[in-house]
Amino acid sequence: MRLSRIFFCLAALFILYAPTQAVASLAEQAAPAQGAGFSSRQVDESWLPLLERLQKDPRVRNETLRYFHGLAPYSPDPMGTKVKELFTNAFLRKKRVDDGTPKPPPSRIYRSVVTADVMRKCNDYLVKHKDIFDAVEKKYSVPREILVALLFVETRLGTYLGKDLALWSLASMANADRPERMGGGMDDIPITDKHTEWLQARLTDKSRWAYNELRALLEYCYTHNLDPLSMPGSVYGAIGICQFMPSNIVPYGDSGGSDGVVNLFSDRDAIFSAARYLSKHGWNTNMSVDRQRAVLRRYNNLTIYANTILALGESVRTGVLLTGPPDTAAPAVAGAKKKPDASKAPASSGGASGASRIVIVQAGNTLSGIARDNGVSVRALQEANKMGSGTKLLVGQRLIIP
């Protein structure tokens, strides 16, 4: 009897321990040679459940599991951020009460983005990469001003690519498929027992989505010989200057005819890939503003996001700084460099779009020339800007068009 009990205990321990050993063994086999001191201990044990799942997935190369060596431990924080967003939208969003008090109209764009300083940065970027934008417009007919505005909104033209590794963010979300794996990731979310079913459904859905994106990222890094341990991403794993989710790289990535390797952290590949994405989702010449907005929302489904790109792009194209989307302006067309049409321009205040007319003085501009181009008299321009007859224009000065 005692021997049978011992045998039973040993068998139970083997069943519990064998999967972990199998994953650890596989992780060790997939690891690159790094000397005698390298071992599977470099894979943090918090990743073992996910590694086991990846190991069993026939769509995942065993070699890609080496990317987990040296990866920071699992954290529930990325999923906690998403759950908090979903929970707020579902249960905490306050309904607006109409008490009869006039309320200012909500901003239709990110005003901190559409500024004279940002316009200058976008123009500098266009000059620096002129050859790339020339080739992109020829291939995809997406205006360079729209593309540079999109890249600025996404990553400030590549100057901010995210603070965490995309691999870590996606792996953490993929691993957070059950409430018991969330740890302290939901401490500031007022979830109660009545939200149990809702929470499990959201975790299942979002962890499945993250797992698919993780798998795409592993394959992308392997096939293009890129190192995911030096690849920053957004909080939800978007990567590169154009912020593609990994699953979008194969259908929409474009190396710009260079070496065939799509590296979204290079300006050329990011610009070509963003243009291809917009083109594949319906961008073409002579589109209405509403249609442009609809295509941009395929990139990010926020209306204010699309409006901001349209406003910044039109501002860069014309030199007229808008404070709202160009709903009444002529649509941007690849290669076009038109002067603003005063008959179609939004009013200086009020109006459906909420846009005002501001001109940024460029080198070589004259007051009479600006007045002529915008269909107003010199006197009206002087009065609107409180200028005397002898006042000189300064480069970068903002002029109100009455």
Secondary structure, DSSP 8 states (H G I E B T S, - for coil): -HHHHHHHHHHHHHHHHHHHHHHHHHHHHHS----TT--GGGS-GGGHHHHHHHHH-TTS-GGGGGGGTT-----SHHHHHHHHHHHIIIII-------S-------SS-TTTSSHHHHHHHHHHHHHTHHHHHHHHHHH---HHHHHHHHHHHHTTTT---SEEHHHHHHHHHH--SGGG-TTTTTTS---GGGHHHHHHHHHHHHHHHHHHHHHHHHHHHHTT--GGG-EE-TT--BTTTTB-GGGHHHH---TTSSS---TTSHHHHHHHHHHHHHHTT--TT--HHHHHHHHTTTS--HHHHHHHHHHHHHHHHSEE-SS--TTS----TT------TTTS--SS-SSS----EEE--TT--HHHHHHHTT--HHHHHHHTT--TT----TT-EEE--
